[in-house]
Amino acid sequence: MKRKSFKMKLYDGMAKEYEKRHNELWPEMKEMIHDFGGSNYSIFLDEKTNILYGYIELRDEELWAKSADTEICKKWWEYMADIMETNPDNSPVSEDLDLVFHLD
């Protein structure tokens, strides 16, 4: 199992909408996340900076990378593109974070 953490950025004033959309996460997205080995997924928001911090545990990082090619993932990215920083393909601008400490 691989622990992965990353950060993304919301546009100003979009925190409530981001939370709403994730509270209504499509069943197909939930299924895709699990099918591609993701679990224990959390996203945190720093309201002062609009920075989102994500954490997910992956069964296989190579398998997880393939989730970006699914239609449901691309559809989700398009749905979220109006409220957060994105790349030209609508994927979120995301920067991986290094694990510096862990305690079970």
Secondary structure as the mmCIF struct_conf table of DSSP 4:
data_model
#
loop_
_struct_conf.conf_type_id
_struct_conf.id
_struct_conf.beg_label_comp_id
_struct_conf.beg_label_asym_id
_struct_conf.beg_label_seq_id
_struct_conf.end_label_comp_id
_struct_conf.end_label_asym_id
_struct_conf.end_label_seq_id
STRN STRN1 LYS A 2 LYS A 9
STRN STRN2 LEU A 10 LEU A 10
HELX_LH_PP_P HELX_LH_PP_P1 TYR A 11 TYR A 11
TURN_TY1_P TURN_TY1_P1 ASP A 12 GLY A 13
HELX_RH_AL_P HELX_RH_AL_P1 ALA A 15 ASN A 23
TURN_TY1_P TURN_TY1_P2 GLU A 24 GLU A 24
HELX_RH_AL_P HELX_RH_AL_P2 PRO A 27 ASP A 35
TURN_TY1_P TURN_TY1_P3 PHE A 36 GLY A 37
STRN STRN3 GLY A 38 ASP A 46
TURN_TY1_P TURN_TY1_P4 GLU A 47 ASN A 50
STRN STRN4 ILE A 51 LEU A 58
BEND BEND1 ARG A 59 ARG A 59
HELX_RH_AL_P HELX_RH_AL_P3 GLU A 61 LYS A 66
HELX_RH_3T_P HELX_RH_3T_P1 SER A 67 ASP A 69
BEND BEND2 THR A 70 THR A 70
HELX_RH_AL_P HELX_RH_AL_P4 GLU A 71 MET A 80
TURN_TY1_P TURN_TY1_P5 ALA A 81 ILE A 83
STRN STRN5 MET A 84 MET A 84
STRN STRN6 THR A 86 THR A 86
TURN_TY1_P TURN_TY1_P6 PRO A 88 ASP A 89
BEND BEND3 ASN A 90 ASN A 90
HELX_LH_PP_P HELX_LH_PP_P2 SER A 91 SER A 91
STRN STRN7 PRO A 92 PRO A 92
HELX_LH_PP_P HELX_LH_PP_P3 VAL A 93 VAL A 93
STRN STRN8 GLU A 95 LEU A 97
#
